[in-house]
Amino acid sequence: MTIAVGQQAPDFTLPHKPGQDPVRLAEYRGAKNVVLLFFPLAWSSVCTNELCTTRDNYPQLADQEAEVLGISVDSPFALQAWAGEQGFQFPLLSDFNKQVSKEYDVLYEDLLGLQGVSKRAAFVVDKAGTVRYAEVCPSPKDLPDLEAIQNTLQTLG
């Protein structure tokens, strides 16, 4: 079942950059709101568009006391290279083992012949750990509604 607005966001710990401590969602409780952006695959055109748009709007998100965490099933090595190439200021987390994507129910059984790829989805988690916005895009070509995400963050103060 997809995580819904009003539910507690399932905690997770995922690797970020090789050689650095993993990122745990619970570390943000009481400190920052979190925007979780699940995306299918690094370097694909739609994912690049989505995350570059997020990068370009990151200062506004940070002004709303929010941290963005990008999540895909790519390896931490691939994500680190892609983040460096694109200048992403926010962590890209590797759900290589697909556990978090399964828990949030955002995993394709089959996408273009690839099994176990994250769906494009967005969740806003408030400082108390409650989901305040949830969107699972109907198609991998659709992008999450950044304006709705920003509006949700504005209501959280």
Order of alpha helices (4+ residues) and beta strands (2+ residues): beta-beta-beta-alpha-beta-alpha-beta-alpha-beta-beta-beta-beta-alpha
